[in-house]
Structure formats: structure tokens, C-alpha cells
């Protein structure tokens, strides 16, 4: 057999807080292939890739590139070995142009001093043409769609010499058409002797794209599988460890249910002063899940921030249970039962320096049930509550005292979701509830959301995952450029049609909005 392009052998990594992320993990990646890595949250996938990319150093184990043992102390050294990485959260400067982002730190020089922009543009343009990755090089990154920003990251990695490209959850924020475009880009790269490492929880995509699949479990790697020799059910069974999988119940009839959340003629300004949400009107009924879809950057985040009280309203009115809440604070809204699973779990959802237990009782109203007569927190009761959450949500952590910053992205998402779903809530504002979660954890979150719906909660859910939207939504609306441009019932439309509205290829507004 030919020597793998990359071989990781016996990789072990334990973090200072005691979390054992990798335990004698092995990985062999053949050159010119697409190799997928899958597993439950906390299985060690991202840690293993961050070791390969030089972010972390292993406590034990060896890394070989083209048969030669190497040390990778930093991402810059990884790049010298031809390893690039596109992170789930893009690392781009929004105000810089596409070209500036791609060449930043790797600018060609004239006379060793001046940046040779003409040569830089020619070099980048040649790369774009070679890999069929056409980009507007003079456009600021902030003006690009998420899918186009991802292309910038890919070209940036190739420009810096990547022969092996690590893609971390690359389809999490893409429309169906953008996913297919990304897959074609990956295939084109492999056809020109590049190698792809593809981390994803979307098993259907893994099987459609990859040549080989490595499953990780509790920090260890299982024997690799050939994609053509397995299927989605078998792969899910290996990851989750059970044969029976959850199926979503039917939709809810809304004829006898009154609107609980009323949004009328709402406008919200974005970061560039212009209106990100434009005169938007919608209703969410008691016992209903209303799914909002749209390419990121079309006002969904600003809408949810305004509803949660995190962003000021430029115009319009918000009512909850017949009461105007337009100018209420976050705390006042939460007191009424309006709870929020935010888009950015790192900056808005959690305090990373605090423990899991402290994050779970961050809301004073939720914390009050753990207060003694003298107003002192009963930390024993908090610990018992936290232990129950850790077990129920299968959070991978030594105990509730573990700091949030030690958790994987998926486990951070579980903590945020658990806090909001375990609190007294009558309205849930949910953004990307299962982003980065494995199949078992996602099912558990869906069940909890549906339980809230069945208890009469009004749920407004934003997601870029159309499978998720179709699975549990009772109604679907599409946002494009800050407006609702279509409304559907899930059974009467296809994901492909919804995708067309998401990209603006089809658009009907006002009285002409599709209401199937």
C-alpha cells in the first residue's frame, strides 16, 4: 500500500481541567481523497484536527507527513507542511476586500518592501480560475454571502500552500444549492491532487461526498469505513449505539389557537445603519413552531435580537400575550417567559470562564429556586440540578464544576439549550438549535422543543438547516433582504423550492406571498 499523505498515530490529549479529548487516536489519510470524520459531540474530532493544524500539542503520539515524522507547533508551521483549515466560524476581516483577506501576511513584495498588488491579484485570479472559484476580489468581505465567504477561506488556504484542507462543519450555514456548489469545489480540488478532511454531523452529506469515513468515539478512532460499503442507518448506529431512531410527530392544528407573539410592521437597523429588518409582520400561535429560513445576513439575526430585547427597534410594535413589549428590557421579557437560544453561543449564550453549573443558573429568576431563606444559593441543590442536566443532555464533561471554555462546541450548545428549555418559558426564540450537534443530541433537543410546543409554548425558530426546519416546523416563512417573501406549510413545498426563495431567485411579497 502507498504511504498515506498524513498519518496520526497514538494521539493522546488531556486538557488541564482533566478532559481527555483524544486517547490513542489513529488516522491515516490517503492523498487525493476526501476523508470524513464523524462522531458524537465531545468525541474528539475537533481536538484531533486542531492538533494536526498546530493549535494544540499532543501529550503523546506521532504525526507523519508523506512518511516523515514531523512536529507541528503552530498553524504557521502546519501551513509550511501544506495543511490548511477552514473553520466553522470564518476568520476573515469584514472591512478588508476579498483580495486583502486572501494575501494578508503572505503579500508578494517589490524590492522587499512594497506590496506588489498587481502580482497578488494575478496570482489569486489564476488560483480562482484553476479551481473554478470565481470571486469579486475588490469587494469588501462584509458584502458577501456566507457561501461566498467560505470560498474566500478556501482560496486563502490554497494560496498559502494547502495540499490538505480541513473543513470543519462546512455546510452548517449553506443553502442546498450552496452545498452542491461546495461539493463540486471539493471534487474539483481532489481532481487536481488536493486532499480534503471533512468534519460533519450530516451523515447524508458525508456519504455523498467522502471516499473514506473515520468514526470517533470517546476520544478514540474506530477502523475506517469505505463510504460505498455503508449507509446512513448503519453509520448512525455506529455513532449513536442504538438501532431505533426517533421520528417527529405530526403537525399541530392551529384553528382554535390564538396568536401569542404578534410582530407588526417591525423595522430593525443592522450594523451598517441601513434597515436589516424592513416593516416585517408575523404571528406565532400558542402551541406552534414557526420556522424562519434564509441565507445568513438577510435579517434573521437582527429580528431575533430585537424580539429578545438585545437590539433596539427602529419602528413597529411587538406584543406578547396581548401586552406590548417593544421597549421592555431583556430581563423584563424573560420574566414574562420569553426565552432565547442565541445564534452565538460563545459571546451571547454563555460565560466561558464560568462553570457549567454557574451558566445553568445565570438567570436570576431561574436561580431563585435554589435560594435559601437568607438569599444564599444552595450550591448542593445546584450541583444536583446540574448533574441531572449533564446526564439528560449527555454533556461530555467531568462534572458541573468544569468551566464552559473546556467544552466542545456541541457541548456548549447543549448547555445553552438545556438552560433555556429547563426554565419556565411561554415563548422560545431559537436560533440554529442543533448546529454542531450529533444525531443523538439533535434528536433530544427536537423532543424538548416539541414538548414545549405541546405545552402551549409559541416557538420561533431560525435555522439554516432545511432538514431541521421541515422536520419540526408547523409553518415555514422565508426571509430575504429583511422581508418575508414566502410562507409555506412543510408538506406542500420542497426544500429546493424554499432554497430558490432563500437566494432571491423567486420572490413574492405583500398580497402575493405564497401561502400554500
WOPEVEN-V19831 format. One record per pair of residues at least 4 apart in sequence whose ideal C-beta (glycine too) atoms are under 8 Angstrom apart, sorted by the first residue. I is the first residue (numbers start at 1). J is the second residue. If there is no record, write none. Layout:
BEGIN
[[I	J] [I	J]]
END
This chain:
BEGIN
[[2	30] [2	31] [3	7] [3	66] [3	67] [4	28] [4	29] [4	30] [4	31] [4	64] [5	29] [5	30] [5	31] [5	65] [5	66] [5	163] [5	164] [5	195] [6	27] [6	28] [6	29] [6	52] [6	63] [6	64] [6	65] [6	83] [6	164] [6	195] [7	27] [7	28] [7	29] [7	63] [7	64] [7	67] [8	25] [8	26] [8	27] [8	28] [8	48] [8	51] [8	52] [8	61] [8	62] [8	63] [8	64] [9	26] [9	61] [9	62] [9	63] [9	64] [10	24] [10	25] [10	26] [10	60] [10	61] [10	62] [11	22] [11	24] [11	25] [11	26] [11	27] [11	48] [11	51] [11	58] [11	60] [11	61] [11	63] [12	20] [12	22] [12	23] [12	24] [12	25] [12	58] [12	59] [12	60] [12	61] [13	20] [13	21] [13	22] [13	44] [13	47] [13	51] [13	56] [13	58] [13	59] [14	18] [14	19] [14	20] [14	21] [14	59] [15	19] [15	21] [15	406] [17	398] [17	402] [17	403] [17	406] [18	398] [18	402] [19	396] [19	397] [19	398] [19	402] [19	406] [20	219] [21	42] [21	44] [21	47] [21	219] [22	44] [22	47] [22	48] [22	51] [22	58] [22	61] [22	219] [22	220] [23	44] [23	218] [23	219] [23	220] [24	60] [24	61] [24	220] [25	44] [25	48] [25	61] [25	216] [25	219] [25	220] [25	221] [26	221] [27	37] [27	48] [27	214] [27	221] [28	224] [29	33] [29	35] [29	164] [29	195] [29	197] [29	212] [30	35] [30	195] [30	211] [30	212] [31	163] [31	193] [31	195] [32	190] [32	193] [32	194] [32	195] [33	190] [33	195] [33	196] [33	211] [33	212] [34	186] [34	187] [34	190] [34	195] [34	196] [34	198] [34	209] [34	210] [34	211] [34	212] [35	195] [35	196] [35	197] [35	198] [35	210] [35	211] [35	212] [35	213] [35	214] [35	224] [36	197] [36	198] [36	199] [36	200] [36	206] [36	209] [36	210] [36	212] [36	213] [36	214] [36	227] [37	45] [37	48] [37	49] [37	197] [37	198] [37	199] [37	213] [37	214] [37	216] [38	45] [38	199] [38	200] [38	201] [38	203] [38	206] [38	213] [38	214] [38	215] [38	216] [38	235] [38	239] [39	43] [39	44] [39	45] [39	215] [39	216] [39	217] [39	239] [39	438] [40	217] [40	239] [40	240] [40	394] [40	396] [40	410] [40	438] [40	440] [40	441] [41	394] [41	396] [41	408] [41	409] [41	410] [41	411] [41	413] [41	414] [41	436] [41	437] [41	438] [41	441] [42	395] [42	396] [42	397] [42	407] [42	408] [42	410] [42	411] [43	216] [43	217] [43	218] [43	219] [43	438] [44	48] [44	216] [44	218] [44	219] [44	220] [45	49] [45	199] [45	216] [46	50] [46	168] [46	199] [46	408] [46	409] [47	51] [47	56] [47	408] [48	52] [48	216] [48	221] [49	53] [49	85] [49	166] [49	168] [49	197] [49	199] [50	54] [50	55] [50	56] [51	55] [51	56] [51	57] [51	58] [51	63] [51	72] [52	63] [52	72] [52	78] [52	83] [52	166] [52	197] [53	72] [53	75] [53	78] [53	83] [53	85] [53	166] [54	72] [54	73] [54	74] [54	75] [54	76] [54	77] [54	78] [54	83] [55	75] [57	73] [58	63] [62	69] [63	69] [63	70] [63	71] [63	72] [64	68] [64	69] [64	70] [65	70] [65	81] [65	82] [70	81] [71	77] [72	77] [72	78] [72	81] [72	83] [73	77] [74	78] [75	79] [75	85] [76	80] [77	81] [78	83] [78	84] [78	85] [79	83] [79	84] [79	160] [79	161] [79	162] [80	161] [82	161] [82	162] [82	163] [82	164] [83	162] [83	163] [83	164] [83	166] [84	156] [84	157] [84	158] [84	160] [84	161] [84	162] [84	164] [84	165] [84	166] [85	157] [85	165] [85	166] [85	168] [86	90] [86	150] [86	153] [86	154] [86	157] [86	165] [86	166] [86	167] [86	168] [86	170] [87	91] [87	153] [87	168] [88	168] [88	169] [88	170] [88	172] [88	409] [88	436] [90	149] [90	150] [90	152] [90	153] [91	153] [92	96] [92	101] [92	141] [92	149] [92	152] [92	153] [93	100] [93	101] [93	104] [93	141] [94	140] [94	141] [94	142] [95	140] [95	141] [95	142] [96	100] [96	101] [96	104] [96	140] [96	141] [97	101] [97	137] [97	138] [97	139] [97	140] [97	141] [98	102] [98	135] [98	136] [98	137] [98	138] [98	139] [98	140] [98	141] [98	144] [98	152] [99	103] [99	117] [99	120] [99	121] [99	124] [99	137] [99	138] [100	104] [101	141] [101	152] [101	156] [102	124] [102	137] [102	152] [102	155] [102	156] [102	159] [103	107] [103	108] [103	115] [103	120] [103	124] [103	159] [106	159] [106	160] [107	115] [107	116] [107	120] [108	115] [108	116] [108	119] [108	120] [108	123] [109	113] [109	114] [109	115] [109	116] [110	114] [110	115] [110	116] [115	120] [116	120] [117	121] [118	122] [119	123] [120	124] [121	125] [121	137] [122	126] [123	127] [123	159] [124	128] [124	135] [124	137] [124	155] [124	159] [125	129] [125	137] [126	130] [127	131] [127	133] [127	155] [127	158] [127	159] [128	132] [128	133] [128	134] [128	135] [128	155] [129	134] [130	192] [131	154] [131	155] [131	158] [131	185] [131	188] [131	189] [131	192] [132	184] [132	185] [132	188] [133	151] [133	154] [133	155] [133	185] [135	148] [135	151] [135	152] [135	155] [136	144] [139	143] [139	144] [141	149] [141	152] [142	272] [144	148] [144	149] [144	152] [145	149] [145	178] [145	295] [145	296] [145	297] [146	150] [146	173] [146	174] [146	178] [146	295] [146	296] [146	297] [147	151] [147	174] [147	175] [147	178] [147	181] [147	182] [147	295] [148	152] [149	153] [150	154] [150	170] [150	174] [150	178] [150	182] [151	155] [151	185] [152	156] [153	157] [154	158] [154	165] [154	185] [155	159] [156	160] [157	162] [157	165] [158	162] [158	165] [158	189] [158	194] [162	194] [163	193] [163	194] [163	195] [164	194] [164	195] [164	196] [164	197] [165	189] [165	194] [165	195] [165	196] [165	197] [166	197] [166	199] [167	186] [167	196] [167	197] [167	198] [167	199] [168	199] [169	199] [169	200] [169	201] [169	435] [169	436] [170	174] [170	182] [170	198] [170	200] [171	178] [171	179] [171	182] [171	200] [171	202] [171	205] [172	432] [172	435] [172	436] [172	464] [172	465] [173	296] [173	464] [174	178] [174	179] [174	182] [174	464] [175	179] [175	295] [175	464] [175	466] [175	499] [175	502] [175	503] [176	180] [176	466] [176	495] [176	496] [176	499] [177	181] [177	499] [177	503] [178	182] [178	295] [179	183] [179	205] [180	184] [181	185] [182	186] [183	187] [183	205] [183	208] [183	209] [184	188] [185	189] [186	190] [186	196] [186	198] [186	209] [187	191] [187	209] [188	192] [189	194] [189	196] [190	194] [190	195] [190	196] [198	206] [198	209] [198	210] [200	205] [200	206] [201	436] [201	437] [201	438] [201	439] [201	442] [202	206] [202	467] [203	207] [203	232] [203	235] [203	236] [203	239] [203	439] [204	208] [204	232] [205	209] [206	210] [206	213] [206	227] [206	235] [207	213] [207	227] [207	230] [207	231] [207	232] [207	235] [210	227] [211	226] [211	227] [212	224] [212	225] [212	226] [212	227] [213	224] [213	225] [213	226] [213	227] [213	230] [213	235] [214	221] [214	222] [214	224] [214	225] [215	221] [215	222] [215	225] [215	235] [215	238] [215	239] [216	220] [216	221] [216	222] [217	222] [217	239] [222	238] [225	229] [225	230] [225	235] [226	230] [230	234] [230	235] [231	235] [232	236] [233	237] [233	245] [234	238] [235	239] [236	240] [236	245] [236	439] [237	241] [237	242] [237	243] [239	438] [239	439] [239	440] [240	245] [240	438] [240	439] [240	440] [245	439] [245	443] [246	443] [246	446] [246	447] [248	446] [248	450] [248	471] [248	472] [249	450] [251	474] [251	489] [251	490] [251	491] [252	257] [252	287] [252	288] [252	289] [252	453] [252	454] [252	474] [254	285] [254	287] [254	288] [254	474] [257	285] [257	286] [257	287] [257	288] [258	285] [258	286] [259	283] [259	284] [259	285] [259	286] [259	458] [260	284] [260	285] [260	286] [260	320] [260	321] [260	426] [260	427] [260	458] [261	283] [261	284] [261	307] [261	318] [261	319] [261	320] [261	427] [261	458] [261	460] [262	283] [262	317] [262	318] [262	319] [262	320] [263	280] [263	281] [263	282] [263	283] [263	307] [263	316] [263	317] [263	318] [263	319] [264	281] [264	316] [264	317] [264	318] [264	319] [265	279] [265	280] [265	281] [265	315] [265	316] [265	317] [266	277] [266	279] [266	280] [266	281] [266	303] [266	306] [266	313] [266	315] [266	316] [266	317] [266	318] [267	275] [267	277] [267	278] [267	279] [267	280] [267	313] [267	314] [267	315] [267	316] [268	275] [268	276] [268	277] [268	299] [268	302] [268	303] [268	305] [268	306] [268	311] [268	312] [268	313] [268	314] [269	273] [269	274] [269	275] [269	276] [269	302] [269	312] [269	314] [270	274] [270	275] [270	276] [270	299] [270	302] [271	276] [275	314] [275	482] [276	299] [276	302] [276	303] [276	482] [277	299] [277	302] [277	303] [277	306] [277	482] [278	299] [278	481] [278	482] [278	483] [279	315] [279	316] [279	483] [280	299] [280	303] [280	316] [280	482] [280	483] [280	484] [281	484] [282	290] [282	477] [282	484] [284	288] [284	290] [284	427] [284	458] [284	459] [284	460] [285	458] [286	456] [286	457] [286	458] [287	453] [287	454] [287	455] [287	456] [287	457] [287	458] [288	453] [288	458] [288	459] [288	474] [288	475] [289	449] [289	450] [289	453] [289	459] [289	461] [289	472] [289	473] [289	474] [289	475] [290	459] [290	460] [290	461] [290	473] [290	474] [290	475] [290	476] [290	477] [291	461] [291	462] [291	463] [291	469] [291	472] [291	473] [291	475] [291	476] [291	477] [292	300] [292	303] [292	460] [292	461] [292	462] [292	463] [292	476] [292	477] [292	478] [292	479] [293	462] [293	463] [293	464] [293	466] [293	469] [293	476] [293	477] [293	478] [293	479] [293	498] [293	502] [294	298] [294	299] [294	300] [294	462] [294	478] [294	479] [294	480] [294	502] [295	464] [295	480] [295	502] [295	503] [296	300] [296	301] [296	464] [298	479] [298	480] [298	481] [298	482] [298	502] [299	303] [299	479] [299	481] [299	482] [299	483] [300	304] [300	431] [300	462] [300	479] [301	305] [301	343] [301	431] [301	462] [302	306] [302	311] [302	482] [303	307] [303	462] [303	479] [304	308] [304	340] [304	342] [304	343] [304	429] [304	431] [304	460] [304	462] [305	310] [305	311] [306	310] [306	311] [306	312] [306	313] [306	318] [307	318] [307	338] [307	429] [307	460] [308	330] [308	333] [308	338] [308	340] [308	342] [308	429] [309	325] [309	328] [309	329] [309	330] [309	332] [309	333] [310	330] [310	340] [310	348] [313	318] [313	326] [313	327] [316	326] [317	324] [317	326] [318	324] [318	325] [318	326] [319	323] [319	324] [319	325] [320	325] [320	333] [320	336] [320	338] [320	427] [321	336] [321	426] [323	336] [325	332] [325	333] [325	336] [325	338] [328	332] [328	333] [328	336] [329	333] [330	334] [331	335] [331	364] [332	336] [333	338] [334	338] [334	339] [334	340] [334	363] [334	365] [335	365] [336	426] [337	424] [337	425] [337	426] [337	427] [338	425] [338	426] [338	427] [338	429] [339	420] [339	423] [339	425] [339	427] [339	428] [339	429] [340	420] [340	428] [340	429] [340	430] [341	349] [341	416] [341	417] [341	420] [341	428] [341	429] [341	430] [341	431] [341	433] [342	348] [342	349] [342	416] [342	431] [343	348] [343	431] [343	432] [343	462] [344	348] [344	349] [345	349] [345	350] [345	409] [345	412] [345	413] [345	416] [346	350] [346	352] [346	412] [349	412] [349	416] [350	354] [350	359] [350	404] [350	412] [350	415] [350	416] [351	358] [351	359] [351	362] [351	404] [352	403] [352	404] [352	405] [353	403] [353	404] [353	405] [354	358] [354	359] [354	362] [354	403] [354	404] [355	359] [355	400] [355	401] [355	402] [355	403] [355	404] [356	360] [356	386] [356	389] [356	390] [356	395] [356	397] [356	400] [356	401] [356	402] [356	403] [356	404] [356	407] [356	415] [357	361] [357	379] [357	382] [357	383] [357	385] [357	386] [357	400] [357	401] [358	362] [359	404] [359	415] [359	416] [359	419] [360	366] [360	382] [360	385] [360	386] [360	389] [360	400] [360	415] [360	418] [360	419] [360	422] [361	366] [361	367] [361	370] [361	377] [361	382] [361	385] [362	366] [362	367] [362	419] [363	367] [363	419] [363	423] [364	368] [365	423] [365	424] [366	419] [366	422] [366	423] [366	424] [367	371] [367	377] [370	377] [370	378] [370	379] [370	381] [370	382] [370	385] [371	375] [371	376] [371	377] [371	378] [372	376] [372	377] [372	378] [377	382] [378	382] [379	383] [380	384] [381	385] [382	386] [382	400] [383	387] [383	400] [384	388] [385	389] [386	390] [386	400] [387	391] [387	399] [387	400] [388	392] [389	393] [389	395] [389	415] [389	418] [389	422] [390	394] [390	395] [390	397] [390	399] [390	400] [392	418] [392	444] [393	414] [393	415] [393	417] [393	418] [393	441] [393	444] [394	414] [394	440] [394	441] [394	444] [395	407] [395	411] [395	414] [395	415] [395	418] [396	407] [396	408] [396	411] [397	402] [397	406] [397	407] [397	411] [398	402] [402	406] [402	407] [404	412] [404	415] [407	411] [407	412] [407	415] [408	412] [409	413] [409	436] [410	414] [410	436] [410	437] [410	438] [410	441] [411	415] [412	416] [413	417] [413	433] [413	434] [413	435] [413	436] [413	437] [414	418] [414	437] [414	441] [414	445] [415	419] [416	420] [417	421] [417	433] [417	445] [417	448] [418	422] [419	423] [420	425] [420	428] [421	425] [421	428] [421	445] [421	448] [421	449] [421	452] [425	452] [425	457] [426	456] [426	457] [426	458] [427	457] [427	458] [427	459] [427	460] [428	449] [428	452] [428	457] [428	458] [428	459] [428	460] [428	461] [429	460] [430	449] [430	459] [430	460] [430	461] [430	462] [431	461] [431	462] [431	463] [432	462] [432	463] [432	464] [432	465] [433	445] [433	449] [433	461] [433	463] [433	468] [434	441] [434	442] [434	445] [434	446] [434	465] [434	468] [435	464] [435	465] [437	441] [437	442] [437	445] [438	442] [439	443] [440	444] [441	445] [442	446] [442	468] [443	447] [444	448] [445	449] [446	450] [446	468] [446	471] [446	472] [447	451] [448	452] [449	453] [449	459] [449	461] [449	472] [450	454] [450	472] [451	455] [452	457] [452	459] [453	457] [453	459] [453	474] [461	469] [461	472] [461	473] [463	468] [463	469] [465	469] [466	470] [466	495] [466	498] [466	499] [467	471] [467	495] [468	472] [469	473] [469	476] [469	490] [469	498] [470	476] [470	490] [470	495] [473	490] [474	489] [474	490] [475	487] [475	488] [475	489] [475	490] [476	487] [476	488] [476	489] [476	490] [476	493] [476	498] [477	484] [477	486] [477	487] [477	488] [478	484] [478	485] [478	486] [478	487] [478	488] [478	498] [478	501] [478	502] [479	483] [479	484] [479	485] [480	485] [480	501] [480	502] [480	503] [480	504] [480	507] [481	504] [483	509] [484	509] [484	513] [485	501] [485	507] [485	508] [485	509] [485	513] [486	498] [486	501] [486	506] [486	507] [486	508] [486	513] [486	514] [487	513] [487	514] [487	515] [487	516] [488	492] [488	493] [488	498] [488	514] [488	515] [488	516] [489	493] [489	516] [492	516] [493	497] [493	498] [493	516] [494	498] [495	499] [496	500] [497	501] [497	506] [498	502] [499	503] [500	505] [500	506] [501	505] [501	506] [501	507] [501	514] [508	512] [508	513] [508	514] [509	513]]
END
